[in-house]
Amino acid sequence: MPLDPALRDRIVAAVAEGFAEQVAFTQALVRFPSLRGEEHAIQDFVFRALRDRGFAMDRFAMDQEAIAGHPGGAPFSQTHSQAPIVVGIHRPREERGRSLILQAHVDVVPAGPTDLWSHAPFDPVIVDGWMHGRGSADMKAGHAANLACLDALRRIGLQPAATVYVQSVVEEESTGNGALMTHLRGYRADAVLIPEPEDERLVRANTGVLWFQVEVRGHPVHVREMGAGANAIDAAYRVVGALRQLEARWNEDRAGREHFEGEPHPINLNVGRIEGGDWASSVPAWCRLDCRISLYPGIAAADGARAIEEAVLAFSRADPFLANNPPRVTFNGFFAEGYVLAPGSEAEAVLGRAHETATGRALQSFMTAGYLDTRVHALYDQVPALCYGPVGQNIHGYDERVDLASLKRITAAMALFVAEWCGVEPV
């Protein structure tokens, strides 16, 4: 049943009353430079914040063997995070409502050259209503909102009348193994809400993602005899050309794919890192490319990986040097399938009512061509997995920032959603 209007007003007012505290908590999260593998301190901070609110606590490590045995698991590498997963568990006095997972990730991508930033990347400066900082939008604002929406209910003497799991994960930016580990740990709920920065819209469809590395070996000689050698960096450029052709073919295949056929370029290949060679006056003997490409929902990661390997091999056979020195392709990160959120669920209807109350606008949905942890819950839990969050800018770029007015609105929507979905009872 929709919430009583008087209760709706009280919840929205409670979010506004606690918003300054919520902003301060978000700033505290942003100050942690929680790059991949460096999330231990922030996870300890989150653990204490949840424990101090009275949650039952669980903190656990990744199970590499279990992840490797799951079709949605990504390969481990030397840079895979060893930081723990943290889950806070709210148990009601009487289980009357529908259960919920609120999830967020604490890992952030590298800041890049700091001289490109207007402010230090991990200094959460607020300018003209925007909080700046690496991770401010993606997704520490959403992480704080998971706690703030429950704080707002408690502020008016209420709590969810159902089990709520508040999950803080790592490896969202690299493998998705953190969210998968909560699934393997056994955490399940009737719905999932992940407040990624989605411009106050609901994600309807999401691409899968593969990370892979291509290693090319050359034939080193002194540059005065360059014609007698083979430049691994030049050869790597040619391999990129072949991968661009694969990308073009996959984009041409968008016809007839709902949520994708109207997009001009839904499948994106990114050559995110290149390194190679040892000396400016030596023809380079090696070159490595780190790449990322997306997949349409319904295409298994293993099938996408096989197509990449075959494309590189087919090109190599026709290349005079690579025919006898084929590149090596390894998959070293995301190995994730995409998903489509079927319309018409009760969870979406509840979020729609909450959003309209908080913003005055009907809830819109869209496709986003990137990875989201909601894929774990949509594909493997098969429950409504709602990805919905505030307006952000320059995500993964410099001067990343989140709109605080938008953050207040979506926090109100989240609190209203929790109250209607889970029901409420006195604290």
Residue pairs with C-beta under 8 A, 6 or more apart in sequence:
1 420
2 353
2 420
3 11
3 353
3 416
3 419
3 420
7 419
7 424
8 357
8 416
10 156
11 152
11 153
11 156
11 412
11 415
11 416
11 419
12 357
12 358
12 412
12 415
12 416
14 152
14 153
14 155
14 156
14 415
15 148
15 149
15 152
15 408
15 411
15 412
15 415
16 408
16 412
17 152
17 155
18 148
18 151
18 152
18 155
19 148
19 408
19 411
21 148
21 151
22 144
22 145
22 148
22 151
22 407
22 411
23 126
23 131
23 404
23 407
25 49
25 144
25 147
25 148
26 124
26 131
26 136
26 140
26 141
26 143
26 144
26 402
26 407
27 124
27 131
27 133
28 45
29 42
29 45
29 46
29 106
29 135
29 140
29 143
29 144
30 122
30 124
30 131
30 133
30 134
30 135
30 136
30 140
31 122
31 123
31 124
32 39
32 41
32 42
32 45
32 106
32 122
33 108
33 121
33 122
33 134
34 41
34 42
34 106
34 107
34 108
34 135
35 107
35 108
35 109
35 110
36 79
36 81
36 107
36 170
36 171
36 173
36 174
37 79
37 80
37 81
37 82
37 83
38 83
39 81
39 83
39 106
39 107
39 170
40 83
40 84
42 106
43 59
43 83
43 84
43 85
43 86
43 106
43 168
43 170
46 86
46 106
46 143
46 168
47 57
47 59
47 86
49 147
50 57
50 86
50 88
50 147
50 166
50 168
51 57
51 88
53 88
53 147
53 150
53 151
53 154
55 88
55 89
55 90
55 166
56 88
56 89
56 90
56 91
57 86
57 87
57 88
57 89
58 86
58 87
58 89
58 185
59 84
59 85
59 86
59 87
60 84
60 85
60 87
60 181
60 185
61 82
61 84
61 85
62 80
62 81
62 82
62 85
62 171
62 177
62 178
62 181
63 181
63 184
64 76
66 73
66 181
66 184
67 73
67 74
67 76
67 177
67 180
67 181
67 184
68 75
68 76
70 180
70 184
71 300
71 301
71 302
71 337
72 176
72 180
72 301
72 335
72 336
72 337
72 375
72 376
72 379
72 380
73 177
73 180
73 335
74 171
74 174
74 175
74 176
74 177
74 211
74 331
74 333
74 334
74 335
74 336
75 175
75 331
75 332
75 333
75 335
76 175
76 177
77 332
77 333
79 174
80 171
80 174
80 175
80 177
81 107
81 170
81 171
81 174
81 178
83 170
85 167
85 168
85 169
85 170
85 178
85 181
85 182
85 185
86 167
86 168
87 165
87 166
87 167
87 168
87 182
87 185
87 187
88 165
88 166
88 168
89 163
89 164
89 165
89 166
90 150
90 159
90 160
90 163
90 164
90 165
90 166
91 163
92 159
92 160
92 161
92 162
92 163
92 425
93 425
94 161
94 425
95 161
95 162
95 163
96 161
96 162
96 423
96 425
97 160
97 161
97 162
97 421
97 422
97 423
97 424
98 162
98 190
98 191
98 421
98 422
98 423
99 162
99 163
99 164
99 165
99 188
99 189
99 190
99 191
99 422
100 160
100 162
100 163
100 164
100 165
100 189
100 190
100 191
100 192
100 193
100 418
100 421
100 422
101 164
101 165
101 167
101 182
101 187
101 188
101 189
101 191
101 192
101 193
101 377
102 146
102 149
102 150
102 164
102 165
102 166
102 167
102 192
102 193
102 194
102 195
102 414
102 418
103 146
103 166
103 167
103 168
103 169
103 179
103 182
103 192
103 193
103 194
103 373
104 139
104 140
104 142
104 143
104 146
104 167
104 168
104 169
104 194
104 195
105 139
105 143
105 168
105 169
105 170
105 171
105 172
105 173
105 178
105 179
105 373
106 135
106 140
106 143
106 168
106 169
106 170
107 170
107 171
107 172
107 173
107 174
107 178
108 134
108 135
108 138
108 140
108 173
109 134
109 138
109 173
109 396
111 117
111 121
111 122
111 134
111 398
112 397
112 398
113 398
114 120
114 121
116 398
116 399
117 398
117 399
118 132
118 399
119 125
119 132
119 133
119 399
121 133
121 134
121 398
122 133
122 134
123 132
123 133
124 131
124 132
124 133
124 136
125 131
125 132
125 133
126 132
126 404
129 403
129 404
129 405
130 393
130 401
130 402
130 403
130 404
131 141
131 401
131 402
131 404
132 399
132 400
132 401
133 400
133 401
134 400
135 400
136 392
136 400
136 401
136 402
137 197
137 390
137 392
137 393
137 394
137 395
137 400
137 401
137 402
138 196
138 197
138 392
138 395
138 396
138 400
139 195
139 196
139 197
139 389
141 195
141 197
141 389
141 390
141 392
141 402
141 407
142 194
142 195
142 196
142 197
142 389
142 390
143 168
143 195
145 195
145 389
145 390
145 407
145 410
145 411
145 414
146 166
146 195
146 414
147 166
148 411
148 415
149 411
149 414
149 415
149 417
149 418
150 159
150 160
150 164
150 166
150 415
150 418
152 411
152 412
152 415
153 159
153 160
153 415
153 418
153 419
153 424
154 427
157 426
157 427
158 419
158 424
158 425
158 426
158 427
159 424
159 425
159 426
159 427
160 418
160 419
160 422
160 423
160 424
160 425
161 422
161 423
161 424
161 425
162 190
162 421
162 422
162 423
163 189
164 189
164 418
164 422
165 182
165 187
165 189
167 179
167 182
167 187
169 178
169 179
169 181
169 182
169 373
170 178
171 177
171 178
172 178
172 179
172 371
172 373
174 211
174 333
174 334
175 211
175 333
175 334
175 335
176 334
176 336
176 371
176 373
176 375
176 376
178 373
179 373
179 376
179 377
180 376
180 380
182 376
183 376
183 377
183 380
183 381
188 381
188 383
189 381
189 383
190 347
190 383
190 384
190 421
191 345
191 347
191 383
191 384
191 385
191 386
191 421
192 374
192 377
192 381
192 383
192 384
192 385
192 386
193 351
193 386
193 388
193 414
193 417
194 372
194 373
194 374
194 385
194 386
194 387
194 388
194 389
195 387
195 388
195 389
195 390
195 410
195 414
196 203
196 372
196 387
196 388
196 389
197 389
197 390
197 391
197 392
197 395
197 402
198 366
198 368
198 387
198 388
198 389
199 390
199 391
199 392
200 355
200 359
200 361
200 388
200 389
200 390
200 391
200 406
200 409
200 410
201 363
201 364
201 365
201 366
201 388
202 341
202 348
202 351
202 363
202 364
202 365
202 366
202 386
202 387
202 388
203 341
203 365
203 366
203 367
203 368
203 372
203 374
203 386
203 387
203 388
204 259
204 340
204 341
204 343
204 365
204 366
204 367
205 258
205 259
205 260
205 297
205 338
205 339
205 340
205 341
205 367
205 368
206 297
206 338
206 339
206 340
206 367
206 368
206 370
206 371
206 372
206 374
206 375
206 387
207 266
207 267
207 294
207 295
207 296
207 297
207 338
207 368
207 369
207 370
207 371
208 294
208 295
208 296
208 297
208 299
208 301
208 304
208 336
208 337
208 338
208 371
208 375
209 292
209 293
209 294
209 295
209 334
209 336
209 338
209 370
209 371
210 292
210 293
210 294
210 295
210 301
210 304
210 305
210 308
210 331
210 333
210 334
210 335
210 336
211 290
211 291
211 292
211 331
211 332
211 333
211 334
211 335
212 290
212 291
212 292
212 293
212 305
212 308
212 329
212 330
212 331
212 332
212 333
213 288
213 289
213 290
213 291
213 329
213 330
213 331
213 332
214 236
214 239
214 243
214 288
214 289
214 291
214 312
214 327
214 328
214 329
215 286
215 287
215 288
215 289
215 327
215 328
215 330
216 232
216 233
216 235
216 236
216 239
216 276
216 286
216 287
216 288
216 289
216 322
216 325
216 327
217 232
217 285
217 286
217 325
217 327
218 229
218 230
218 231
218 232
218 233
218 235
218 283
218 284
218 285
218 286
218 287
218 321
218 325
219 228
219 229
219 230
219 283
219 285
219 321
219 325
220 229
220 282
220 283
220 284
220 285
221 228
221 229
221 282
221 283
222 281
222 282
222 283
223 281
223 282
223 283
226 283
229 283
230 283
230 321
230 325
231 283
231 284
232 276
232 277
232 284
232 285
232 286
232 287
233 274
233 276
233 277
233 284
233 287
235 287
235 319
235 321
235 322
235 327
236 274
236 276
236 287
236 288
236 289
236 327
238 315
238 319
238 322
239 289
239 312
239 315
239 316
239 322
239 327
240 271
240 289
242 311
242 312
242 314
242 315
243 269
243 271
243 291
243 293
243 308
243 311
243 312
244 269
245 311
246 269
246 293
246 307
246 308
246 311
247 267
247 268
247 269
247 293
250 267
250 293
250 296
251 265
251 266
251 267
253 296
254 260
254 261
254 263
254 266
254 267
254 296
255 261
257 296
258 340
259 340
259 367
260 266
260 296
260 367
263 367
263 369
266 294
266 296
266 367
266 369
267 293
267 294
267 295
267 296
267 369
268 292
268 293
268 294
268 369
269 291
269 292
269 293
270 291
270 292
270 293
271 289
271 290
271 291
272 290
272 291
272 292
273 288
273 289
273 290
274 287
274 288
274 289
274 290
275 287
275 288
276 284
276 286
276 287
276 288
277 284
277 285
277 286
277 287
278 284
278 285
290 332
292 333
292 334
293 304
293 308
294 338
294 369
294 370
295 301
295 304
295 337
295 338
296 338
297 337
297 338
297 339
297 340
298 337
298 338
299 337
299 338
300 337
301 335
301 336
301 337
302 335
305 331
305 335
308 329
309 329
312 326
312 327
312 329
313 326
315 322
316 322
316 323
316 326
316 327
317 323
334 371
336 371
336 375
337 375
337 379
338 375
339 374
339 375
339 378
339 379
339 385
341 348
341 365
341 374
341 378
341 384
341 385
341 386
343 365
345 384
346 384
347 384
347 386
347 421
348 363
348 384
348 386
350 417
350 420
350 421
351 363
351 386
351 388
351 413
351 417
352 362
352 363
353 416
353 420
354 412
354 413
354 414
354 415
354 416
354 417
354 420
355 361
355 362
355 363
355 388
355 413
356 362
356 363
357 412
357 413
357 416
358 409
358 410
358 412
358 413
358 416
359 409
359 413
363 388
372 387
374 385
374 386
374 387
375 385
376 385
377 383
377 385
378 385
388 410
388 413
389 410
390 402
390 403
390 406
390 407
390 409
390 410
391 402
391 403
391 406
392 400
392 401
392 402
392 403
393 399
393 400
393 401
393 402
393 403
394 400
394 401
